[in-house]
Amino acid sequence: MKNLIGLSTLAITIATTGVSGIGSVAQAQEVQYDPSAPRITDVDAYEDDHYINVYTGSHGPLSFITLTPPL
C-alpha cells in the first residue's frame, strides 16, 4: 500500500511538473510576399479533373509549375 501511495505521488509530481513547461503559446507570424509574384487564385475539381488558375501579373506565362500532392 505504501508503494502504491508513493508511486501515485511520484506520478502526480511528474505530471504537474510537465504541465507547467507546456505553458508557451505559439504566436502567429506575419506572412510577407511580393504581391506581383505568381500565385494561385482559384482551384476547381470535377471528378478526376483538377483546374488551377495561377495569376502571373506582369511576369508573363510560366515555363512550368510543379505540384506536389500530400502523401
PDB file of N, CA, C and O in Angstrom:
ATOM      1  N   MET A   1       0.818  -1.188   0.000  1.00  0.00           N
ATOM      2  CA  MET A   1       0.000   0.000   0.000  1.00  0.00           C
ATOM      3  C   MET A   1       0.862   1.253   0.000  1.00  0.00           C
ATOM      4  O   MET A   1       0.533   2.241  -0.656  1.00  0.00           O
ATOM      5  N   LYS A   2       1.975   1.209   0.743  1.00  0.00           N
ATOM      6  CA  LYS A   2       2.872   2.362   0.761  1.00  0.00           C
ATOM      7  C   LYS A   2       3.475   2.597  -0.622  1.00  0.00           C
ATOM      8  O   LYS A   2       3.673   3.738  -1.037  1.00  0.00           O
ATOM      9  N   ASN A   3       3.765   1.500  -1.333  1.00  0.00           N
ATOM     10  CA  ASN A   3       4.322   1.630  -2.689  1.00  0.00           C
ATOM     11  C   ASN A   3       3.315   2.292  -3.634  1.00  0.00           C
ATOM     12  O   ASN A   3       3.687   3.119  -4.467  1.00  0.00           O
ATOM     13  N   LEU A   4       2.050   1.926  -3.499  1.00  0.00           N
ATOM     14  CA  LEU A   4       1.013   2.498  -4.357  1.00  0.00           C
ATOM     15  C   LEU A   4       0.879   4.001  -4.097  1.00  0.00           C
ATOM     16  O   LEU A   4       0.782   4.789  -5.038  1.00  0.00           O
ATOM     17  N   ILE A   5       0.874   4.393  -2.832  1.00  0.00           N
ATOM     18  CA  ILE A   5       0.782   5.811  -2.495  1.00  0.00           C
ATOM     19  C   ILE A   5       2.032   6.552  -2.979  1.00  0.00           C
ATOM     20  O   ILE A   5       1.929   7.657  -3.513  1.00  0.00           O
ATOM     21  N   GLY A   6       3.201   5.952  -2.796  1.00  0.00           N
ATOM     22  CA  GLY A   6       4.450   6.574  -3.233  1.00  0.00           C
ATOM     23  C   GLY A   6       4.501   6.750  -4.740  1.00  0.00           C
ATOM     24  O   GLY A   6       4.906   7.800  -5.239  1.00  0.00           O
ATOM     25  N   LEU A   7       4.083   5.701  -5.470  1.00  0.00           N
ATOM     26  CA  LEU A   7       4.081   5.785  -6.932  1.00  0.00           C
ATOM     27  C   LEU A   7       3.042   6.797  -7.428  1.00  0.00           C
ATOM     28  O   LEU A   7       3.293   7.518  -8.394  1.00  0.00           O
ATOM     29  N   SER A   8       1.892   6.853  -6.780  1.00  0.00           N
ATOM     30  CA  SER A   8       0.861   7.823  -7.165  1.00  0.00           C
ATOM     31  C   SER A   8       1.359   9.244  -6.945  1.00  0.00           C
ATOM     32  O   SER A   8       1.153  10.118  -7.787  1.00  0.00           O
ATOM     33  N   THR A   9       2.014   9.473  -5.814  1.00  0.00           N
ATOM     34  CA  THR A   9       2.557  10.799  -5.518  1.00  0.00           C
ATOM     35  C   THR A   9       3.625  11.176  -6.539  1.00  0.00           C
ATOM     36  O   THR A   9       3.669  12.313  -7.010  1.00  0.00           O
ATOM     37  N   LEU A  10       4.481  10.223  -6.878  1.00  0.00           N
ATOM     38  CA  LEU A  10       5.523  10.466  -7.869  1.00  0.00           C
ATOM     39  C   LEU A  10       4.909  10.780  -9.231  1.00  0.00           C
ATOM     40  O   LEU A  10       5.370  11.692  -9.919  1.00  0.00           O
ATOM     41  N   ALA A  11       3.877  10.039  -9.628  1.00  0.00           N
ATOM     42  CA  ALA A  11       3.226  10.263 -10.924  1.00  0.00           C
ATOM     43  C   ALA A  11       2.583  11.649 -10.974  1.00  0.00           C
ATOM     44  O   ALA A  11       2.681  12.341 -11.988  1.00  0.00           O
ATOM     45  N   ILE A  12       1.932  12.056  -9.894  1.00  0.00           N
ATOM     46  CA  ILE A  12       1.302  13.374  -9.853  1.00  0.00           C
ATOM     47  C   ILE A  12       2.352  14.473  -9.909  1.00  0.00           C
ATOM     48  O   ILE A  12       2.161  15.486 -10.581  1.00  0.00           O
ATOM     49  N   THR A  13       3.456  14.276  -9.206  1.00  0.00           N
ATOM     50  CA  THR A  13       4.536  15.262  -9.217  1.00  0.00           C
ATOM     51  C   THR A  13       5.110  15.421 -10.625  1.00  0.00           C
ATOM     52  O   THR A  13       5.326  16.538 -11.095  1.00  0.00           O
ATOM     53  N   ILE A  14       5.348  14.309 -11.280  1.00  0.00           N
ATOM     54  CA  ILE A  14       5.890  14.355 -12.646  1.00  0.00           C
ATOM     55  C   ILE A  14       4.892  15.014 -13.599  1.00  0.00           C
ATOM     56  O   ILE A  14       5.278  15.816 -14.449  1.00  0.00           O
ATOM     57  N   ALA A  15       3.603  14.672 -13.454  1.00  0.00           N
ATOM     58  CA  ALA A  15       2.583  15.229 -14.342  1.00  0.00           C
ATOM     59  C   ALA A  15       2.455  16.740 -14.164  1.00  0.00           C
ATOM     60  O   ALA A  15       2.360  17.465 -15.154  1.00  0.00           O
ATOM     61  N   THR A  16       2.452  17.226 -12.934  1.00  0.00           N
ATOM     62  CA  THR A  16       2.302  18.659 -12.719  1.00  0.00           C
ATOM     63  C   THR A  16       3.545  19.425 -13.130  1.00  0.00           C
ATOM     64  O   THR A  16       3.447  20.570 -13.570  1.00  0.00           O
ATOM     65  N   THR A  17       4.709  18.814 -12.993  1.00  0.00           N
ATOM     66  CA  THR A  17       5.945  19.460 -13.430  1.00  0.00           C
ATOM     67  C   THR A  17       5.966  19.573 -14.946  1.00  0.00           C
ATOM     68  O   THR A  17       6.378  20.600 -15.486  1.00  0.00           O
ATOM     69  N   GLY A  18       5.527  18.531 -15.636  1.00  0.00           N
ATOM     70  CA  GLY A  18       5.494  18.543 -17.098  1.00  0.00           C
ATOM     71  C   GLY A  18       4.499  19.534 -17.637  1.00  0.00           C
ATOM     72  O   GLY A  18       4.763  20.164 -18.662  1.00  0.00           O
ATOM     73  N   VAL A  19       3.358  19.698 -16.986  1.00  0.00           N
ATOM     74  CA  VAL A  19       2.325  20.604 -17.463  1.00  0.00           C
ATOM     75  C   VAL A  19       2.785  22.056 -17.375  1.00  0.00           C
ATOM     76  O   VAL A  19       2.446  22.854 -18.249  1.00  0.00           O
ATOM     77  N   SER A  20       3.535  22.416 -16.363  1.00  0.00           N
ATOM     78  CA  SER A  20       3.982  23.801 -16.234  1.00  0.00           C
ATOM     79  C   SER A  20       4.945  24.189 -17.353  1.00  0.00           C
ATOM     80  O   SER A  20       5.041  25.368 -17.695  1.00  0.00           O
ATOM     81  N   GLY A  21       5.652  23.232 -17.924  1.00  0.00           N
ATOM     82  CA  GLY A  21       6.569  23.527 -19.019  1.00  0.00           C
ATOM     83  C   GLY A  21       5.866  23.708 -20.349  1.00  0.00           C
ATOM     84  O   GLY A  21       6.478  24.177 -21.308  1.00  0.00           O
ATOM     85  N   ILE A  22       4.586  23.344 -20.428  1.00  0.00           N
ATOM     86  CA  ILE A  22       3.834  23.428 -21.673  1.00  0.00           C
ATOM     87  C   ILE A  22       3.198  24.808 -21.837  1.00  0.00           C
ATOM     88  O   ILE A  22       2.525  25.050 -22.839  1.00  0.00           O
ATOM     89  N   GLY A  23       3.389  25.693 -20.906  1.00  0.00           N
ATOM     90  CA  GLY A  23       2.738  26.984 -20.887  1.00  0.00           C
ATOM     91  C   GLY A  23       2.986  27.881 -22.070  1.00  0.00           C
ATOM     92  O   GLY A  23       2.249  28.851 -22.243  1.00  0.00           O
ATOM     93  N   SER A  24       3.984  27.619 -22.900  1.00  0.00           N
ATOM     94  CA  SER A  24       4.252  28.505 -24.033  1.00  0.00           C
ATOM     95  C   SER A  24       3.160  28.353 -25.089  1.00  0.00           C
ATOM     96  O   SER A  24       2.658  27.255 -25.330  1.00  0.00           O
ATOM     97  N   VAL A  25       2.800  29.477 -25.715  1.00  0.00           N
ATOM     98  CA  VAL A  25       1.743  29.500 -26.722  1.00  0.00           C
ATOM     99  C   VAL A  25       2.359  29.914 -28.049  1.00  0.00           C
ATOM    100  O   VAL A  25       3.150  30.855 -28.109  1.00  0.00           O
ATOM    101  N   ALA A  26       1.996  29.212 -29.106  1.00  0.00           N
ATOM    102  CA  ALA A  26       2.500  29.557 -30.435  1.00  0.00           C
ATOM    103  C   ALA A  26       1.948  30.915 -30.851  1.00  0.00           C
ATOM    104  O   ALA A  26       0.784  31.223 -30.591  1.00  0.00           O
ATOM    105  N   GLN A  27       2.769  31.713 -31.486  1.00  0.00           N
ATOM    106  CA  GLN A  27       2.349  33.032 -31.944  1.00  0.00           C
ATOM    107  C   GLN A  27       2.282  33.043 -33.463  1.00  0.00           C
ATOM    108  O   GLN A  27       3.111  32.433 -34.139  1.00  0.00           O
ATOM    109  N   ALA A  28       1.294  33.737 -33.984  1.00  0.00           N
ATOM    110  CA  ALA A  28       1.147  33.851 -35.430  1.00  0.00           C
ATOM    111  C   ALA A  28       2.277  34.696 -36.003  1.00  0.00           C
ATOM    112  O   ALA A  28       2.736  35.655 -35.382  1.00  0.00           O
ATOM    113  N   GLN A  29       2.710  34.324 -37.188  1.00  0.00           N
ATOM    114  CA  GLN A  29       3.761  35.077 -37.859  1.00  0.00           C
ATOM    115  C   GLN A  29       3.159  35.799 -39.058  1.00  0.00           C
ATOM    116  O   GLN A  29       2.327  35.242 -39.774  1.00  0.00           O
ATOM    117  N   GLU A  30       3.577  37.020 -39.268  1.00  0.00           N
ATOM    118  CA  GLU A  30       3.100  37.784 -40.411  1.00  0.00           C
ATOM    119  C   GLU A  30       3.763  37.251 -41.675  1.00  0.00           C
ATOM    120  O   GLU A  30       4.983  37.099 -41.731  1.00  0.00           O
ATOM    121  N   VAL A  31       2.955  36.971 -42.677  1.00  0.00           N
ATOM    122  CA  VAL A  31       3.468  36.462 -43.944  1.00  0.00           C
ATOM    123  C   VAL A  31       3.723  37.637 -44.871  1.00  0.00           C
ATOM    124  O   VAL A  31       2.831  38.448 -45.117  1.00  0.00           O
ATOM    125  N   GLN A  32       4.931  37.724 -45.377  1.00  0.00           N
ATOM    126  CA  GLN A  32       5.267  38.787 -46.316  1.00  0.00           C
ATOM    127  C   GLN A  32       5.595  38.156 -47.667  1.00  0.00           C
ATOM    128  O   GLN A  32       6.364  37.198 -47.744  1.00  0.00           O
ATOM    129  N   TYR A  33       5.013  38.694 -48.712  1.00  0.00           N
ATOM    130  CA  TYR A  33       5.280  38.195 -50.054  1.00  0.00           C
ATOM    131  C   TYR A  33       5.156  39.334 -51.040  1.00  0.00           C
ATOM    132  O   TYR A  33       4.589  40.384 -50.740  1.00  0.00           O
ATOM    133  N   ASP A  34       5.694  39.107 -52.213  1.00  0.00           N
ATOM    134  CA  ASP A  34       5.623  40.092 -53.283  1.00  0.00           C
ATOM    135  C   ASP A  34       4.242  39.978 -53.935  1.00  0.00           C
ATOM    136  O   ASP A  34       3.934  38.938 -54.517  1.00  0.00           O
ATOM    137  N   PRO A  35       3.404  41.012 -53.854  1.00  0.00           N
ATOM    138  CA  PRO A  35       2.054  40.919 -54.413  1.00  0.00           C
ATOM    139  C   PRO A  35       2.034  40.711 -55.924  1.00  0.00           C
ATOM    140  O   PRO A  35       1.019  40.273 -56.465  1.00  0.00           O
ATOM    141  N   SER A  36       3.118  41.010 -56.609  1.00  0.00           N
ATOM    142  CA  SER A  36       3.136  40.796 -58.052  1.00  0.00           C
ATOM    143  C   SER A  36       3.664  39.409 -58.421  1.00  0.00           C
ATOM    144  O   SER A  36       3.701  39.064 -59.602  1.00  0.00           O
ATOM    145  N   ALA A  37       4.069  38.613 -57.439  1.00  0.00           N
ATOM    146  CA  ALA A  37       4.589  37.265 -57.710  1.00  0.00           C
ATOM    147  C   ALA A  37       3.451  36.345 -58.148  1.00  0.00           C
ATOM    148  O   ALA A  37       2.314  36.529 -57.715  1.00  0.00           O
ATOM    149  N   PRO A  38       3.738  35.358 -59.000  1.00  0.00           N
ATOM    150  CA  PRO A  38       2.695  34.403 -59.406  1.00  0.00           C
ATOM    151  C   PRO A  38       2.097  33.711 -58.183  1.00  0.00           C
ATOM    152  O   PRO A  38       2.812  33.354 -57.248  1.00  0.00           O
ATOM    153  N   ARG A  39       0.774  33.525 -58.204  1.00  0.00           N
ATOM    154  CA  ARG A  39       0.108  32.863 -57.088  1.00  0.00           C
ATOM    155  C   ARG A  39      -1.177  32.201 -57.570  1.00  0.00           C
ATOM    156  O   ARG A  39      -1.738  32.588 -58.595  1.00  0.00           O
ATOM    157  N   ILE A  40      -1.631  31.214 -56.833  1.00  0.00           N
ATOM    158  CA  ILE A  40      -2.870  30.508 -57.164  1.00  0.00           C
ATOM    159  C   ILE A  40      -4.041  31.409 -56.794  1.00  0.00           C
ATOM    160  O   ILE A  40      -4.131  31.893 -55.665  1.00  0.00           O
ATOM    161  N   THR A  41      -4.940  31.632 -57.754  1.00  0.00           N
ATOM    162  CA  THR A  41      -6.096  32.477 -57.497  1.00  0.00           C
ATOM    163  C   THR A  41      -7.388  31.688 -57.358  1.00  0.00           C
ATOM    164  O   THR A  41      -8.329  32.163 -56.721  1.00  0.00           O
ATOM    165  N   ASP A  42      -7.458  30.486 -57.940  1.00  0.00           N
ATOM    166  CA  ASP A  42      -8.688  29.703 -57.886  1.00  0.00           C
ATOM    167  C   ASP A  42      -8.374  28.242 -58.171  1.00  0.00           C
ATOM    168  O   ASP A  42      -7.470  27.936 -58.949  1.00  0.00           O
ATOM    169  N   VAL A  43      -9.111  27.355 -57.552  1.00  0.00           N
ATOM    170  CA  VAL A  43      -8.978  25.926 -57.827  1.00  0.00           C
ATOM    171  C   VAL A  43     -10.372  25.319 -57.937  1.00  0.00           C
ATOM    172  O   VAL A  43     -11.290  25.716 -57.219  1.00  0.00           O
ATOM    173  N   ASP A  44     -10.521  24.368 -58.829  1.00  0.00           N
ATOM    174  CA  ASP A  44     -11.774  23.636 -59.013  1.00  0.00           C
ATOM    175  C   ASP A  44     -11.450  22.179 -59.285  1.00  0.00           C
ATOM    176  O   ASP A  44     -10.376  21.852 -59.791  1.00  0.00           O
ATOM    177  N   ALA A  45     -12.384  21.313 -58.947  1.00  0.00           N
ATOM    178  CA  ALA A  45     -12.212  19.894 -59.228  1.00  0.00           C
ATOM    179  C   ALA A  45     -13.540  19.323 -59.695  1.00  0.00           C
ATOM    180  O   ALA A  45     -14.577  19.555 -59.073  1.00  0.00           O
ATOM    181  N   TYR A  46     -13.507  18.581 -60.785  1.00  0.00           N
ATOM    182  CA  TYR A  46     -14.658  17.891 -61.328  1.00  0.00           C
ATOM    183  C   TYR A  46     -14.252  16.450 -61.580  1.00  0.00           C
ATOM    184  O   TYR A  46     -13.477  16.156 -62.490  1.00  0.00           O
ATOM    185  N   GLU A  47     -14.789  15.554 -60.756  1.00  0.00           N
ATOM    186  CA  GLU A  47     -14.445  14.136 -60.806  1.00  0.00           C
ATOM    187  C   GLU A  47     -12.928  13.972 -60.729  1.00  0.00           C
ATOM    188  O   GLU A  47     -12.334  14.285 -59.697  1.00  0.00           O
ATOM    189  N   ASP A  48     -12.291  13.492 -61.787  1.00  0.00           N
ATOM    190  CA  ASP A  48     -10.836  13.274 -61.759  1.00  0.00           C
ATOM    191  C   ASP A  48     -10.048  14.446 -62.336  1.00  0.00           C
ATOM    192  O   ASP A  48      -8.819  14.388 -62.384  1.00  0.00           O
ATOM    193  N   ASP A  49     -10.719  15.506 -62.774  1.00  0.00           N
ATOM    194  CA  ASP A  49     -10.035  16.663 -63.354  1.00  0.00           C
ATOM    195  C   ASP A  49      -9.898  17.771 -62.316  1.00  0.00           C
ATOM    196  O   ASP A  49     -10.845  18.073 -61.590  1.00  0.00           O
ATOM    197  N   HIS A  50      -8.722  18.368 -62.252  1.00  0.00           N
ATOM    198  CA  HIS A  50      -8.454  19.461 -61.330  1.00  0.00           C
ATOM    199  C   HIS A  50      -7.981  20.664 -62.136  1.00  0.00           C
ATOM    200  O   HIS A  50      -7.134  20.535 -63.019  1.00  0.00           O
ATOM    201  N   TYR A  51      -8.535  21.836 -61.825  1.00  0.00           N
ATOM    202  CA  TYR A  51      -8.188  23.057 -62.526  1.00  0.00           C
ATOM    203  C   TYR A  51      -7.600  24.055 -61.528  1.00  0.00           C
ATOM    204  O   TYR A  51      -8.175  24.300 -60.467  1.00  0.00           O
ATOM    205  N   ILE A  52      -6.464  24.618 -61.878  1.00  0.00           N
ATOM    206  CA  ILE A  52      -5.784  25.569 -61.013  1.00  0.00           C
ATOM    207  C   ILE A  52      -5.515  26.833 -61.829  1.00  0.00           C
ATOM    208  O   ILE A  52      -4.836  26.775 -62.854  1.00  0.00           O
ATOM    209  N   ASN A  53      -6.037  27.960 -61.384  1.00  0.00           N
ATOM    210  CA  ASN A  53      -5.767  29.240 -62.033  1.00  0.00           C
ATOM    211  C   ASN A  53      -4.630  29.923 -61.301  1.00  0.00           C
ATOM    212  O   ASN A  53      -4.667  30.085 -60.081  1.00  0.00           O
ATOM    213  N   VAL A  54      -3.624  30.321 -62.055  1.00  0.00           N
ATOM    214  CA  VAL A  54      -2.453  30.978 -61.484  1.00  0.00           C
ATOM    215  C   VAL A  54      -2.350  32.385 -62.049  1.00  0.00           C
ATOM    216  O   VAL A  54      -2.306  32.567 -63.266  1.00  0.00           O
ATOM    217  N   TYR A  55      -2.311  33.386 -61.166  1.00  0.00           N
ATOM    218  CA  TYR A  55      -2.128  34.778 -61.570  1.00  0.00           C
ATOM    219  C   TYR A  55      -0.635  35.024 -61.728  1.00  0.00           C
ATOM    220  O   TYR A  55       0.139  34.788 -60.800  1.00  0.00           O
ATOM    221  N   THR A  56      -0.231  35.497 -62.899  1.00  0.00           N
ATOM    222  CA  THR A  56       1.189  35.750 -63.140  1.00  0.00           C
ATOM    223  C   THR A  56       1.505  37.235 -63.230  1.00  0.00           C
ATOM    224  O   THR A  56       2.675  37.617 -63.231  1.00  0.00           O
ATOM    225  N   GLY A  57       0.472  38.082 -63.307  1.00  0.00           N
ATOM    226  CA  GLY A  57       0.709  39.523 -63.355  1.00  0.00           C
ATOM    227  C   GLY A  57       1.570  39.910 -64.538  1.00  0.00           C
ATOM    228  O   GLY A  57       1.355  39.442 -65.656  1.00  0.00           O
ATOM    229  N   SER A  58       2.536  40.759 -64.288  1.00  0.00           N
ATOM    230  CA  SER A  58       3.411  41.236 -65.364  1.00  0.00           C
ATOM    231  C   SER A  58       4.541  40.259 -65.665  1.00  0.00           C
ATOM    232  O   SER A  58       5.385  40.547 -66.513  1.00  0.00           O
ATOM    233  N   HIS A  59       4.576  39.122 -64.997  1.00  0.00           N
ATOM    234  CA  HIS A  59       5.648  38.142 -65.221  1.00  0.00           C
ATOM    235  C   HIS A  59       5.465  37.353 -66.508  1.00  0.00           C
ATOM    236  O   HIS A  59       6.399  36.690 -66.958  1.00  0.00           O
ATOM    237  N   GLY A  60       4.293  37.410 -67.103  1.00  0.00           N
ATOM    238  CA  GLY A  60       4.053  36.681 -68.339  1.00  0.00           C
ATOM    239  C   GLY A  60       3.790  35.211 -68.062  1.00  0.00           C
ATOM    240  O   GLY A  60       3.618  34.817 -66.908  1.00  0.00           O
ATOM    241  N   PRO A  61       3.756  34.390 -69.119  1.00  0.00           N
ATOM    242  CA  PRO A  61       3.458  32.966 -68.929  1.00  0.00           C
ATOM    243  C   PRO A  61       4.574  32.257 -68.157  1.00  0.00           C
ATOM    244  O   PRO A  61       5.749  32.613 -68.258  1.00  0.00           O
ATOM    245  N   LEU A  62       4.177  31.257 -67.393  1.00  0.00           N
ATOM    246  CA  LEU A  62       5.153  30.460 -66.649  1.00  0.00           C
ATOM    247  C   LEU A  62       5.702  29.357 -67.536  1.00  0.00           C
ATOM    248  O   LEU A  62       4.991  28.845 -68.401  1.00  0.00           O
ATOM    249  N   SER A  63       6.950  28.990 -67.334  1.00  0.00           N
ATOM    250  CA  SER A  63       7.538  27.910 -68.120  1.00  0.00           C
ATOM    251  C   SER A  63       7.160  26.543 -67.558  1.00  0.00           C
ATOM    252  O   SER A  63       7.089  25.569 -68.308  1.00  0.00           O
ATOM    253  N   PHE A  64       6.912  26.455 -66.235  1.00  0.00           N
ATOM    254  CA  PHE A  64       6.456  25.197 -65.643  1.00  0.00           C
ATOM    255  C   PHE A  64       5.882  25.461 -64.252  1.00  0.00           C
ATOM    256  O   PHE A  64       6.150  26.491 -63.634  1.00  0.00           O
ATOM    257  N   ILE A  65       5.102  24.519 -63.787  1.00  0.00           N
ATOM    258  CA  ILE A  65       4.577  24.536 -62.425  1.00  0.00           C
ATOM    259  C   ILE A  65       4.773  23.135 -61.862  1.00  0.00           C
ATOM    260  O   ILE A  65       4.454  22.149 -62.527  1.00  0.00           O
ATOM    261  N   THR A  66       5.287  23.041 -60.666  1.00  0.00           N
ATOM    262  CA  THR A  66       5.459  21.756 -60.002  1.00  0.00           C
ATOM    263  C   THR A  66       4.423  21.624 -58.903  1.00  0.00           C
ATOM    264  O   THR A  66       4.359  22.469 -58.010  1.00  0.00           O
ATOM    265  N   LEU A  67       3.609  20.574 -58.955  1.00  0.00           N
ATOM    266  CA  LEU A  67       2.609  20.306 -57.923  1.00  0.00           C
ATOM    267  C   LEU A  67       3.028  19.057 -57.166  1.00  0.00           C
ATOM    268  O   LEU A  67       3.344  18.026 -57.759  1.00  0.00           O
ATOM    269  N   THR A  68       3.025  19.169 -55.864  1.00  0.00           N
ATOM    270  CA  THR A  68       3.376  18.017 -55.023  1.00  0.00           C
ATOM    271  C   THR A  68       2.165  17.697 -54.141  1.00  0.00           C
ATOM    272  O   THR A  68       1.898  18.417 -53.179  1.00  0.00           O
ATOM    273  N   PRO A  69       1.441  16.637 -54.454  1.00  0.00           N
ATOM    274  CA  PRO A  69       0.262  16.287 -53.640  1.00  0.00           C
ATOM    275  C   PRO A  69       0.698  15.766 -52.275  1.00  0.00           C
ATOM    276  O   PRO A  69       1.771  15.175 -52.159  1.00  0.00           O
ATOM    277  N   PRO A  70      -0.108  15.974 -51.250  1.00  0.00           N
ATOM    278  CA  PRO A  70       0.224  15.451 -49.927  1.00  0.00           C
ATOM    279  C   PRO A  70       0.207  13.921 -49.944  1.00  0.00           C
ATOM    280  O   PRO A  70      -0.544  13.304 -50.698  1.00  0.00           O
ATOM    281  N   LEU A  71       1.026  13.340 -49.122  1.00  0.00           N
ATOM    282  CA  LEU A  71       1.075  11.868 -49.063  1.00  0.00           C
ATOM    283  C   LEU A  71       0.038  11.327 -48.144  1.00  0.00           C
ATOM    284  O   LEU A  71      -0.064  10.112 -47.974  1.00  0.00           O
TER     285      LEU A  71
END
